[in-house]
Amino acid sequence: MAKRVFLSFLAEDAQQVTGLRLLAANPKYADLEFYDESVTVPYESLNAAYIKVKIRAKITRTSVTVCLIGPNTHTSKWVDWELDESHEKGNKIIAMALKGVERAVLPRLIRELELSFMSWDPSGLMTLIGE
């Protein structure tokens, strides 16, 4: 059975996240399924309630949430909400830098829970997801 993983990231970083999504097509990682919702709608918009329902349904189908951290990820209310929902559900939360990001301000929940922040390492990430 595939391990289902929710990817939380800033919408502007979607292109960089594509590389990680492609891992699921690699036979070595065939037991992974990635779910995400690249949200470009403002958090306080009229569509926010509908979008939250869609995202919550995706998080519900996962056991791990990977927050992909770029320079501005900490500014996203959507990322904060996704992490809160994931934590409330009991998902394991992993914080990993996007490729090329050496330092960044971490999203609120990751700071509050004092979670480790790993550098870009898809192979190491797969090990953490599997644990």
Residue, then its C-alpha position, 0 to 999 in steps of 0.5 A: m500500500a502506498k504511503r500518502v504524503f501531503l505537500s505544503f508549500l508557498a504557491e510561488d514555489a510550485q515550480q521547484v516542488t515539481g521536482l519532488r513530485l516527479l519522484a513518485a514516478n520513479p520506480k524506487y519511490a513507487d510506494l509514495e503518493f503525493y497530494d497538494e493544493s497549490v493555492t493562489v487564492p487569498y486566505e480571506s477570499l470568498n472561496a477560502a471555505y470551499i478551498k479549505v474543504k478540498i485541502r482538508a479532504k486531501i490531508t485526511r487521506t495522508s499520514v505525513t505532511v512535508c512542508l517545503i520551505g522557501p525564503n517566504t514560506h513563513t508568510s503564507k496563511w495557507v501553509d500555516w493552516e495546512l500545518d495546523e490541520s495536519h497536526e490536528k489530524g496527527n500527521k507526522i510533519i517534516a520540514m525540508a528546504l527547497k533546493g538551494v535554500e540554506r536558511a529561512v524563517l520557519p512557519r509558525l507551527i514548525r517553530e512552536l513544535e521545535l521540529s527539525f529543518m532539513s536541507w534539500d535531500p529527497s533520498g533522506l526525505m523518503t527515509l523519514i517518510g517511511e519511518 
